[in-house]
Amino acid sequence: MLNRIIGTGSALPARVLSNAELASRVATSDEWITTRTGIRQRHIAAAEESTSDLALRACRQALEMAGKTPQDIDLIIVATSTPDMVFPSTACILQDKLGAKGGAAFDVQAVCSGFVYALGIADAMMRAGTVRHALVVGAEVFSRILDWNDRGTCVLFGDGAGAVVLARDAERGILSTHLHADGSHRDILCVPGQIDSGAVRGSPFVHMEGNAVFKFAVRVLAEVAEEALRANDLPQAAIDWLIPHQANIRIIEATAKKLELPMNRVVLTVAQHGNTSAASIPLALDQAVRDGRVQPGQRVMLVGVGGGFTWGSVLIKW
């Protein structure tokens, strides 16, 4: 028995921040950002808009596509690095907003790999036989942890949410998941601040060593995709769609090259969304499902890498 994605959904804040507008604030330009990252714009949450608000909208779309109600959901996992509050979890807040009660609900913090991690956890819990339907969400308001004077980071990130509904299926679904971490690389991408006695100790903003992140990401994304193929005794050509974390067009192109995949088999949303961390893969997946690119029977490879460092892959027979 496999666990199949039967519904997808997404949510983006209404406000769009273009490269041109950013260039009026910091020492950068549309050409500089686009050439180095592939990003042309990103969405920014309104002051009153929370991570759980974006997650709620994405979940309602996913439930509608799946033909399920909140009462059908036994498990909610929210992958986020920007929760509504320290506790309770954003998943518990989301559960209440949805009107779903009784099932397990918790957050996963694996930064940009969060959705892949959450999907792997949900798949394992469903295989154990304790869950019939699960909501797996990636949701972020990364704009709130950015130093808007640091052009090396503020141009990269955006806000959004994506969600999927999982159900059991005899023939199609998640074939395997592969999750990894190496905490020795934690300093090259982090937000090192913490709350101490009501004040922030350390920096509350994203810190990133771009070149080191690039090299690490390209290596592990290709490796973890190949690991999934080996586990299922499949060649690289078996991948119909690669849906990678949408961090940077150069990372994505380098990963596709290592996997010998043409770019017309890679789903890209980085130009429109920027890096939405845990939300980037489900946002891209929802777009590809709704525009008809992803078709039943195809093999879809999800790969993500993020601070921690964490990385992972999910191979799906759609």
Backbone hydrogen bonds, N-H to C=O, Kabsch-Sander energy under -0.5 kcal/mol:
donor,donor_aa,acceptor,acceptor_aa,energy
2,L,169,D,-3.3
4,R,2,L,-0.5
4,R,167,A,-3.3
6,I,4,R,-0.7
6,I,165,V,-2.6
7,G,165,V,-0.9
9,G,163,A,-2.1
11,A,161,A,-2.5
15,R,44,I,-0.6
17,L,42,R,-3.5
18,S,16,V,-0.6
19,N,40,R,-1.7
22,L,18,S,-1.9
23,A,19,N,-2.5
24,S,20,A,-0.7
24,S,21,E,-0.7
25,R,22,L,-2.1
26,V,22,L,-2.2
28,T,26,V,-2.0
33,I,29,S,-2.3
34,T,30,D,-2.7
35,T,31,E,-2.6
36,R,32,W,-1.6
37,T,33,I,-2.2
38,G,33,I,-0.7
38,G,34,T,-1.4
39,I,33,I,-0.6
40,R,271,A,-2.1
41,Q,271,A,-1.7
42,R,17,L,-1.5
43,H,273,H,-0.5
44,I,15,R,-2.1
49,E,46,A,-1.8
50,S,48,E,-0.5
54,L,50,S,-1.9
55,A,51,T,-2.4
56,L,52,S,-2.4
57,R,53,D,-1.8
58,A,54,L,-2.0
59,C,55,A,-2.7
60,R,56,L,-2.2
61,Q,57,R,-1.6
62,A,58,A,-2.2
63,L,59,C,-2.9
64,E,60,R,-2.0
65,M,61,Q,-2.3
66,A,62,A,-2.1
67,G,63,L,-1.2
67,G,64,E,-0.5
68,K,63,L,-2.2
72,D,69,T,-1.8
73,I,70,P,-1.3
74,D,133,H,-2.6
75,L,133,H,-1.0
76,I,104,A,-2.2
77,I,135,L,-2.4
78,V,106,F,-1.9
79,A,77,I,-0.6
79,A,137,V,-3.5
80,T,78,V,-0.6
80,T,108,V,-1.9
93,I,89,S,-1.8
94,L,90,T,-2.9
95,Q,91,A,-2.6
96,D,92,C,-1.9
97,K,93,I,-2.2
98,L,94,L,-2.4
99,G,95,Q,-1.3
100,A,95,Q,-2.3
104,A,74,D,-1.5
106,F,76,I,-2.0
108,V,78,V,-2.4
110,A,108,V,-0.7
113,S,110,A,-1.9
114,G,111,V,-2.1
117,Y,113,S,-2.5
118,A,114,G,-2.9
119,L,115,F,-2.6
120,G,116,V,-2.1
121,I,117,Y,-2.3
122,A,118,A,-2.6
123,D,119,L,-2.4
124,A,120,G,-2.0
125,M,121,I,-2.4
126,M,122,A,-2.3
127,R,123,D,-2.3
128,A,124,A,-1.3
129,G,126,M,-1.4
130,T,125,M,-1.3
131,V,125,M,-0.5
134,A,166,L,-1.6
135,L,75,L,-2.9
136,V,134,A,-0.5
136,V,164,V,-2.5
137,V,77,I,-2.7
138,G,162,G,-2.8
139,A,79,A,-2.2
140,E,160,G,-2.6
142,F,158,G,-0.6
144,R,141,V,-1.8
145,I,142,F,-2.1
146,L,143,S,-0.8
148,W,146,L,-0.9
150,D,147,D,-2.2
151,R,149,N,-0.9
153,T,150,D,-1.6
154,C,150,D,-2.9
155,V,151,R,-0.6
156,L,153,T,-1.6
157,F,153,T,-0.9
158,G,275,N,-2.0
159,D,43,H,-2.9
160,G,140,E,-1.9
161,A,11,A,-2.3
162,G,138,G,-2.6
163,A,9,G,-2.4
164,V,136,V,-2.2
165,V,7,G,-2.2
166,L,134,A,-2.8
167,A,4,R,-2.3
168,R,132,R,-0.6
169,D,2,L,-3.0
173,G,317,K,-1.5
174,I,3,N,-2.5
175,L,315,L,-2.9
176,S,315,L,-1.3
178,H,313,S,-2.5
180,H,311,W,-2.9
182,D,309,F,-2.7
185,H,182,D,-1.6
186,R,183,G,-1.6
188,I,185,H,-1.5
189,L,186,R,-0.9
190,C,207,H,-2.4
193,G,203,S,-1.6
194,Q,201,R,-2.0
196,D,199,A,-3.5
199,A,196,D,-1.5
201,R,194,Q,-3.7
201,R,199,A,-0.5
206,V,145,I,-2.2
207,H,190,C,-3.3
209,E,188,I,-2.8
210,G,208,M,-0.9
213,V,209,E,-2.3
214,F,210,G,-2.5
215,K,211,N,-2.1
216,F,212,A,-2.1
217,A,213,V,-2.9
218,V,214,F,-2.3
219,R,215,K,-1.6
220,V,216,F,-2.4
221,L,217,A,-2.4
222,A,218,V,-1.3
223,E,219,R,-1.9
224,V,220,V,-2.7
225,A,221,L,-1.6
226,E,222,A,-2.3
227,E,223,E,-2.0
228,A,224,V,-1.5
229,L,225,A,-1.9
230,R,226,E,-2.5
231,A,227,E,-2.1
232,N,228,A,-1.1
232,N,229,L,-0.5
233,D,230,R,-1.3
234,L,229,L,-2.5
238,A,235,P,-1.8
239,I,236,Q,-1.8
240,D,238,A,-0.6
240,D,299,R,-1.9
241,W,299,R,-1.9
242,L,265,R,-2.5
243,I,241,W,-0.6
243,I,301,M,-3.4
245,H,303,V,-1.7
247,A,245,H,-1.6
249,I,37,T,-2.9
252,I,248,N,-2.1
253,E,249,I,-2.7
254,A,250,R,-2.2
255,T,251,I,-2.2
256,A,252,I,-2.5
257,K,253,E,-2.2
258,K,254,A,-1.9
259,L,255,T,-1.7
260,E,257,K,-1.2
261,L,256,A,-2.8
265,R,262,P,-2.0
266,V,263,M,-1.6
267,V,242,L,-2.4
272,Q,269,T,-0.8
273,H,269,T,-2.5
274,G,270,V,-1.9
275,N,156,L,-3.2
276,T,274,G,-0.9
279,A,276,T,-2.3
280,S,277,S,-2.0
283,L,279,A,-2.1
284,A,280,S,-2.1
285,L,281,I,-2.8
286,D,282,P,-2.4
287,Q,283,L,-1.9
288,A,284,A,-2.2
289,V,285,L,-2.3
290,R,286,D,-2.6
291,D,287,Q,-1.9
292,G,289,V,-1.0
293,R,288,A,-1.2
294,V,288,A,-1.7
295,Q,293,R,-0.6
298,Q,295,Q,-2.0
300,V,298,Q,-0.6
300,V,316,I,-2.8
301,M,241,W,-3.0
302,L,300,V,-0.6
302,L,314,V,-2.8
303,V,243,I,-1.4
304,G,312,G,-2.3
306,G,310,T,-2.7
309,F,306,G,-0.6
310,T,306,G,-2.7
311,W,180,H,-2.2
312,G,304,G,-2.1
313,S,178,H,-2.1
314,V,302,L,-2.2
315,L,176,S,-2.3
316,I,300,V,-2.7
316,I,314,V,-0.5
317,K,173,G,-3.0
318,W,298,Q,-3.6
318,W,316,I,-0.8
